[in-house]
């Protein structure tokens, strides 16, 4: 998960009962495998003393920052969103490295074309 991020900032009040997502996400970020995937990712923890709601801010390697409300968003949902965005970044990078334009624009007439699909071979045909 951290391989797609350059910075993670977790803000919460330790006495606030709504910090469960922050604590779980912090544990995931501190895991050995997560740190090994991107040792250069900055992990900042801001312990607050006011009633400010817990939040998690992530900065992706392309500079885009997203802020998640940790009171209403579970840590697994945040992790899933980061992984989905990361897959998009990887795909974009692959296209750019191959010299293709991004985003890929598919003409409308190609979108509506029928696709014949593939027909699975029968067991007898596979033996030959």
N, C-alpha and C positions, 0 to 999 in steps of 0.2 A: 504494500500500500504506500509506504513512504517513498518508493522509487519515483513516483509521479509528483512528489511535493518538494518544495524548497524550504518551506517554513510552516510550522504548526504552532498556533498560539491558543492555549487553553486558559480560560478565565472562569474562576468560580470562588464562592465563599465556602470554606470548609464546613461551616456550621449550617449551611443551607441544605435542606433535605432533597432539593432538586438536582444535586450534583452527580447522580448515578451515571449518567451518560458521559460526563467529563472524566470521571474516575476510570470508567471502563475504557474509554478511548485513550486516556493517558497510559493505561496498562498495555494496551495494544501497541502504542507507539514506543514504549520502553522495552518491548520484547526483543530478544537478541536477534531473531531473524529479521524483524522490521528494521532495526538499526543497521544491520549488515546490508540490507537491500539499498540503502542510501545513507552512508555515514555523514554526508554533507548537509543533510536536512536539519534545520534549526528547530529545536523543540523548546518553546517558551511556555512557562507556567506562571500565571499571574494569580496569586491568591488575594482575593478581595476581602474587605472588611465591611462593605456596604451591602445593600439588598439588591444590587445589580444582578440580573438573571444570568445563569451560567451560559457561556457561549464558547464555540470552537471556531477559530478562523484558520483556514488553510490557504496557502499560496502555492499554486501549481508551478511546475518548472517553466512554463511559458509566461509566468507573471500574473496570471488571472487569480484573483483572490475571491474566496467564497466564505461567507460567515453563516454558521449554523446555530440555531437556537437549541441549546442542549436541554432545555426544559421539556420540549415537545418532540425532539427527534432522538430516537435511540442510537447508541453508538454503532450498532450493526448497520443501520440505515445510512449513517454518515459514511461508514467504511465502504458500503456498496456504491454509494454515489461517487466517491473518490475513485474507486476501481473502474467504474463505467466511464468517467471522464478521462481517466488514464488510458483506457483502451482507445478512446477517440484520439488522444494525443499521439499514441503510438501509430495508429493508422495514418494520421495526418503526416507524421514524420516519414513513414515508409513511402508515401506518395511523393513527398517533396524530394526525398533522396533518389527516387526513381525518375525525377524530372517531370513528374506529372503535376498538373494544376490542382490546387485545393481551394475550395471544395469541388468534388467531382460533380459535374452537372450531367444528369441523364436526360436526354431528350424525351419529351412527353410521349412521342410515338413509340419509343422503345419500352417505356414503362407499361404500356397497354398491350404489348405484343404477347401472344400466347407462348407458353414454354412447353415443349413436348414432354420433358421429363425423361427419366431413364427407367428402363424396364428391368426388374431383377431377373437374373438368370435362374433357370430351374436347376435343381441338383444334378440332373443327368447331363446337362450342358457343361457344368463345371468340371466333371470328371474327365472329359475328353481333352 
